[in-house]
Amino acid sequence: MKQKLYDIIIIGGGPAGMTAAIYGHRENLDVLLITKDIGGQIKRKSVEIENYPGLGKISGKSLIEKFEEHLKEFKVPVVLDKAVKIKKTGKVFFVSTGDKKQFKGLSVIVASGADPRPLEVTGEKELIGRGVSYCVTCDGMLYKDRITAVVGGGNAGFEAGIFLSRLAKQVYILEYGPKVRADKTNQQIVKKTQKIKVITNADLKEIKGKNFVDTIIYQDNITKKAKTLKVDGVFIEIGSIPATGFVKGLVDFNKRDEIKVNPQTGETKIFGLFAAGDITDNKYKQIVVAAGDGARCALSASRYLQNII
Ligand SMILES: Cc1cc2nc3c(=O)[nH]c(=O)nc-3n(C[C@H](O)[C@H](O)[C@H](O)COP(=O)(O)OP(=O)(O)OC[C@H]3O[C@@H](n4cnc5c(N)ncnc54)[C@H](O)[C@@H]3O)c2cc1C
């Protein structure tokens, strides 16, 4: 039997991939969604969302169910599998999966997301959503007049600290090494912000709290002594792990291993291969941004198909 040739193969069933599938279908294209799971990060981490327009406060699980219901209305075929390789021969992309299947498409949208890099310290996992957060834009507002710590002395950590200092009573920024890695501009802003205290040589060992975070314990890397800080929240800003293994060698990456895209179209350097959401070098990692990216890529793929067919 002749193998079906899809117009668009989308890889990843998070907000970016599902929105791309909805938009692809609405462009009257033959779409296939290949994903390891439906929902992505917000479903896996069971979080409360307060910044998705039009829905007020909603759990990540309920929000993603709404995306899923919408997708089901359009009967877009979904294959629950892991993409392991993409190859382009002539105009056709071949996507191989972990279950040793191969799918053919005229265009591909990579929306395989990323996971925040965990610290892997005692108490971290148990207190996610109860004082431990990986996203200051998402949860910063909850810490008005409270005490917070940010782990990570790079730009992400400093930007998180600056954001929090507009709300929180006190912000600690903990850096493992002897020097912070944030750029000079961020360092100067932090210096002027009296509410922020930067602690270098700080190796966070434990996050404690019965129902919510109340204390963190770090080791001073010079004196080797354990120190305690009373905090209400801990933001972990030590980078993320993008799911890009299957496009290595095909597209360009930035130094964080994120796919470089044209911000207007979502195009990568390979014609017909687009990328959307947290997997890309877009600065802001948010659901609404990922969904917007998905829409942009599906519309770009549609224009691309008009030109090649
Ligand atoms: C704890 C936490 C709280 C957050 N809170 C908020 C919030 O309040 N508001 C907000 O706007 N944002 C929040 N975010 C950020 C938000 O979750 C992300 O910006 C968003 O999920 C990105 O969507 P995405 O579709 O790009 O990627 P993801 O959600 O990561 O989805 C990627 C999908 O690709 C699949 N996949 C990965 N690799 C492969 C492969 N090889 N083959 C096939 N499928 C694959 C995954 O299984 C998944 O389904 C939060 C994130 C975390 C971790």
PDBQT file of the ligand as one rigid body, heavy atoms in Angstrom, charges set to zero:
ROOT
HETATM    1  C1  LIG A 401       5.966  24.166  36.670  1.00  0.00    +0.000 C 
HETATM    2  C2  LIG A 401       5.601  25.014  35.477  1.00  0.00    +0.000 A 
HETATM    3  C3  LIG A 401       4.636  25.997  35.599  1.00  0.00    +0.000 A 
HETATM    4  C4  LIG A 401       4.281  26.792  34.497  1.00  0.00    +0.000 A 
HETATM    5  N1  LIG A 401       3.307  27.728  34.661  1.00  0.00    +0.000 NA
HETATM    6  C5  LIG A 401       2.934  28.469  33.595  1.00  0.00    +0.000 A 
HETATM    7  C6  LIG A 401       1.900  29.449  33.732  1.00  0.00    +0.000 A 
HETATM    8  O1  LIG A 401       1.327  29.634  34.820  1.00  0.00    +0.000 OA
HETATM    9  N2  LIG A 401       1.592  30.192  32.637  1.00  0.00    +0.000 N 
HETATM   10  C7  LIG A 401       2.234  30.027  31.430  1.00  0.00    +0.000 A 
HETATM   11  O2  LIG A 401       1.883  30.716  30.462  1.00  0.00    +0.000 OA
HETATM   12  N3  LIG A 401       3.220  29.127  31.285  1.00  0.00    +0.000 NA
HETATM   13  C8  LIG A 401       3.583  28.350  32.332  1.00  0.00    +0.000 A 
HETATM   14  N4  LIG A 401       4.599  27.440  32.203  1.00  0.00    +0.000 N 
HETATM   15  C9  LIG A 401       5.310  27.366  30.908  1.00  0.00    +0.000 C 
HETATM   16  C10 LIG A 401       4.508  26.517  29.894  1.00  0.00    +0.000 C 
HETATM   17  O3  LIG A 401       4.217  25.270  30.457  1.00  0.00    +0.000 OA
HETATM   18  C11 LIG A 401       5.296  26.363  28.594  1.00  0.00    +0.000 C 
HETATM   19  O4  LIG A 401       5.662  27.638  28.086  1.00  0.00    +0.000 OA
HETATM   20  C12 LIG A 401       4.457  25.629  27.546  1.00  0.00    +0.000 C 
HETATM   21  O5  LIG A 401       4.032  24.374  28.033  1.00  0.00    +0.000 OA
HETATM   22  C13 LIG A 401       5.257  25.426  26.258  1.00  0.00    +0.000 C 
HETATM   23  O6  LIG A 401       4.490  24.682  25.375  1.00  0.00    +0.000 OA
HETATM   24  P1  LIG A 401       5.147  23.809  24.220  1.00  0.00    +0.000 P 
HETATM   25  O7  LIG A 401       4.008  23.234  23.456  1.00  0.00    +0.000 OA
HETATM   26  O8  LIG A 401       6.155  24.610  23.505  1.00  0.00    +0.000 OA
HETATM   27  O9  LIG A 401       5.973  22.653  24.953  1.00  0.00    +0.000 OA
HETATM   28  P2  LIG A 401       5.576  21.532  26.006  1.00  0.00    +0.000 P 
HETATM   29  O10 LIG A 401       4.467  21.933  26.871  1.00  0.00    +0.000 OA
HETATM   30  O11 LIG A 401       6.877  21.158  26.641  1.00  0.00    +0.000 OA
HETATM   31  O12 LIG A 401       5.068  20.313  25.097  1.00  0.00    +0.000 OA
HETATM   32  C14 LIG A 401       5.955  19.578  24.303  1.00  0.00    +0.000 C 
HETATM   33  C15 LIG A 401       5.294  18.304  23.828  1.00  0.00    +0.000 C 
HETATM   34  O13 LIG A 401       6.195  17.611  22.953  1.00  0.00    +0.000 OA
HETATM   35  C16 LIG A 401       6.251  16.232  23.311  1.00  0.00    +0.000 C 
HETATM   36  N5  LIG A 401       7.556  15.704  22.867  1.00  0.00    +0.000 N 
HETATM   37  C17 LIG A 401       8.788  15.974  23.363  1.00  0.00    +0.000 A 
HETATM   38  N6  LIG A 401       9.729  15.304  22.662  1.00  0.00    +0.000 NA
HETATM   39  C18 LIG A 401       9.076  14.603  21.702  1.00  0.00    +0.000 A 
HETATM   40  C19 LIG A 401       9.495  13.707  20.677  1.00  0.00    +0.000 A 
HETATM   41  N7  LIG A 401      10.783  13.416  20.478  1.00  0.00    +0.000 N 
HETATM   42  N8  LIG A 401       8.540  13.150  19.887  1.00  0.00    +0.000 NA
HETATM   43  C20 LIG A 401       7.218  13.434  20.065  1.00  0.00    +0.000 A 
HETATM   44  N9  LIG A 401       6.767  14.258  21.035  1.00  0.00    +0.000 NA
HETATM   45  C21 LIG A 401       7.685  14.841  21.833  1.00  0.00    +0.000 A 
HETATM   46  C22 LIG A 401       6.035  16.234  24.809  1.00  0.00    +0.000 C 
HETATM   47  O14 LIG A 401       5.633  14.969  25.257  1.00  0.00    +0.000 OA
HETATM   48  C23 LIG A 401       4.942  17.304  24.933  1.00  0.00    +0.000 C 
HETATM   49  O15 LIG A 401       3.684  16.767  24.667  1.00  0.00    +0.000 OA
HETATM   50  C24 LIG A 401       4.944  26.616  33.263  1.00  0.00    +0.000 A 
HETATM   51  C25 LIG A 401       5.925  25.605  33.130  1.00  0.00    +0.000 A 
HETATM   52  C26 LIG A 401       6.249  24.812  34.225  1.00  0.00    +0.000 A 
HETATM   53  C27 LIG A 401       7.281  23.728  34.064  1.00  0.00    +0.000 C 
ENDROOT
TORSDOF 0
